[in-house]
Protein backbone atom coordinates (compact mmCIF):
# COMPACT_ATOMS: atom_id res chain seq x y z
CA UNK A 1 0.00 0.00 0.00
CA UNK A 2 1.46 3.33 -1.04
CA UNK A 3 0.60 7.01 -0.49
CA UNK A 4 -1.57 7.10 -3.63
CA UNK A 5 -3.60 4.17 -2.29
CA UNK A 6 -4.04 5.96 1.03
CA UNK A 7 -5.18 9.16 -0.68
CA UNK A 8 -7.64 7.33 -2.95
CA UNK A 9 -9.13 5.33 -0.08
CA UNK A 10 -9.53 8.42 2.07
CA UNK A 11 -11.02 10.53 -0.73
CA UNK A 12 -13.45 7.82 -1.78
CA UNK A 13 -14.49 7.04 1.79
CA UNK A 14 -15.36 10.71 2.28
CA UNK A 15 -18.01 10.17 -0.40
CA UNK A 16 -19.39 7.15 1.47
CA UNK A 17 -19.74 8.91 4.83
CA UNK A 18 -22.95 10.77 3.86
CA UNK A 19 -24.56 7.46 2.89
CA UNK A 20 -23.04 5.43 5.74
CA UNK A 21 -26.35 3.96 6.92
CA UNK A 22 -27.17 2.78 3.40
CA UNK A 23 -23.63 1.48 2.93
CA UNK A 24 -23.78 -0.55 6.13
CA UNK A 25 -27.13 -2.05 5.09
CA UNK A 26 -25.73 -2.92 1.66
CA UNK A 27 -22.63 -4.44 3.20
CA UNK A 28 -24.40 -6.78 5.59
CA UNK A 29 -27.07 -7.72 3.05
CA UNK A 30 -24.31 -8.65 0.62
CA UNK A 31 -22.26 -10.47 3.25
CA UNK A 32 -25.23 -12.59 4.33
CA UNK A 33 -26.10 -13.27 0.69
CA UNK A 34 -22.63 -14.58 -0.24
CA UNK A 35 -21.88 -16.21 3.14
CA UNK A 36 -25.19 -17.08 4.81
CA UNK A 37 -23.50 -19.16 7.50
CA UNK A 38 -21.89 -16.07 9.06
CA UNK A 39 -25.26 -14.52 9.86
CA UNK A 40 -25.44 -16.64 13.01
CA UNK A 41 -22.43 -14.72 14.38
CA UNK A 42 -24.40 -11.48 14.43
CA UNK A 43 -27.23 -10.16 16.60
CA UNK A 44 -30.79 -10.20 15.32
CA UNK A 45 -30.95 -6.40 15.62
CA UNK A 46 -28.11 -5.14 13.46
CA UNK A 47 -28.57 -1.42 14.20
CA UNK A 48 -25.59 -1.13 16.56
CA UNK A 49 -23.48 -3.49 14.47
CA UNK A 50 -23.95 -1.32 11.39
CA UNK A 51 -22.88 1.76 13.37
CA UNK A 52 -19.82 -0.09 14.68
CA UNK A 53 -18.86 -1.12 11.15
CA UNK A 54 -18.93 2.43 9.87
CA UNK A 55 -17.09 3.79 12.93
CA UNK A 56 -14.40 1.14 12.53
CA UNK A 57 -14.04 1.87 8.83
CA UNK A 58 -13.78 5.60 9.52
CA UNK A 59 -11.05 5.03 12.12
CA UNK A 60 -9.09 2.71 9.85
CA UNK A 61 -9.38 4.98 6.83
CA UNK A 62 -8.27 8.03 8.78
CA UNK A 63 -5.31 6.11 10.20
CA UNK A 64 -4.05 4.65 6.93
CA UNK A 65 -1.44 7.38 6.54
CA UNK A 66 0.10 6.22 9.82
CA UNK A 67 -0.62 2.51 9.75
CA UNK A 68 1.24 1.81 12.99
CA UNK A 69 -1.30 3.97 14.83
CA UNK A 70 -4.19 1.63 13.98
CA UNK A 71 -2.46 -1.74 14.30
CA UNK A 72 -3.04 -2.20 18.06
CA UNK A 73 -6.79 -1.67 17.61
CA UNK A 74 -6.79 -3.96 14.55
CA UNK A 75 -5.02 -6.66 16.56
CA UNK A 76 -7.53 -6.41 19.40
CA UNK A 77 -10.43 -6.50 16.95
CA UNK A 78 -9.03 -9.56 15.20
CA UNK A 79 -8.68 -11.42 18.49
CA UNK A 80 -12.23 -10.45 19.51
CA UNK A 81 -13.53 -11.76 16.19
CA UNK A 82 -12.09 -15.20 17.02
CA UNK A 83 -14.31 -15.32 20.11
CA UNK A 84 -17.33 -14.60 17.88
CA UNK A 85 -16.50 -17.58 15.67
CA UNK A 86 -14.70 -15.77 12.85
CA UNK A 87 -12.17 -17.81 10.91
CA UNK A 88 -9.34 -16.79 8.61
CA UNK A 89 -11.36 -17.88 5.58
CA UNK A 90 -14.05 -15.31 6.41
CA UNK A 91 -11.73 -12.38 5.71
CA UNK A 92 -11.77 -12.72 1.90
CA UNK A 93 -15.57 -12.98 1.94
CA UNK A 94 -15.84 -9.85 4.08
CA UNK A 95 -13.43 -8.12 1.70
CA UNK A 96 -15.55 -9.10 -1.29
CA UNK A 97 -18.68 -7.74 0.41
CA UNK A 98 -16.87 -4.52 1.29
CA UNK A 99 -15.56 -3.95 -2.22
CA UNK A 100 -18.98 -4.72 -3.71
CA UNK A 101 -20.59 -2.25 -1.29
CA UNK A 102 -18.09 0.47 -2.17
CA UNK A 103 -18.61 -0.13 -5.87
CA UNK A 104 -22.38 0.22 -5.48
CA UNK A 105 -22.14 3.20 -3.14
CA UNK A 106 -19.57 5.14 -5.16
CA UNK A 107 -21.06 4.47 -8.58
CA UNK A 108 -18.98 6.21 -11.28
CA UNK A 109 -16.42 7.29 -8.66
CA UNK A 110 -15.49 3.58 -8.31
CA UNK A 111 -12.59 3.50 -10.76
CA UNK A 112 -9.94 0.85 -11.34
CA UNK A 113 -7.52 2.98 -9.34
CA UNK A 114 -9.93 3.29 -6.41
CA UNK A 115 -10.66 -0.45 -6.54
CA UNK A 116 -6.92 -1.21 -6.51
CA UNK A 117 -6.40 1.15 -3.57
CA UNK A 118 -9.18 -0.42 -1.49
CA UNK A 119 -7.99 -3.91 -2.42
CA UNK A 120 -4.46 -3.03 -1.27
CA UNK A 121 -5.71 -1.43 1.95
CA UNK A 122 -8.02 -4.34 2.81
CA UNK A 123 -5.35 -6.88 1.92
CA UNK A 124 -2.79 -5.18 4.13
CA UNK A 125 -5.10 -4.86 7.10
CA UNK A 126 -6.79 -8.25 6.80
CA UNK A 127 -3.44 -10.00 6.40
CA UNK A 128 -2.24 -8.34 9.58
CA UNK A 129 -5.44 -9.21 11.44
CA UNK A 130 -5.30 -12.84 10.33
CA UNK A 131 -1.69 -13.13 11.45
CA UNK A 132 -2.57 -11.57 14.81
CA UNK A 133 -5.58 -13.81 15.39
CA UNK A 134 -4.45 -17.09 13.88
CA UNK A 135 -0.70 -16.88 13.30
CA UNK A 136 1.50 -16.07 10.35
CA UNK A 137 0.95 -19.38 8.51
CA UNK A 138 -2.78 -18.70 8.00
CA UNK A 139 -2.15 -15.13 6.86
CA UNK A 140 -0.05 -16.46 3.98
CA UNK A 141 -2.80 -18.78 2.71
C-alpha angles and dihedrals in degrees: 000000000000136000092270090055090050092050093047093048092048094046093047094045089055086064091052096051095077090054096038095128091052091044092053091049091049091048097052093040089054094044092052090045095054096034108026093169092068092062089082089065091064134072120258090241105058097183096104093038091056090051091049091051093054093044091051092048091049091051093048094046093049091049097048092098088060102032094177089064093063100038097087091054091044090052092050091047092050092052091048090052090059089060089054091055099261116154132198091254090061093067096074090048091051089048091052091050091048094050091046090051092050091048091052094042097046097042110179091005087068098094130167088258093052091046091051091049094051091044090053093046094048092044092052095047098040091048089053092047093049091050091049094048102036108013135263096286093064093046090060094054 
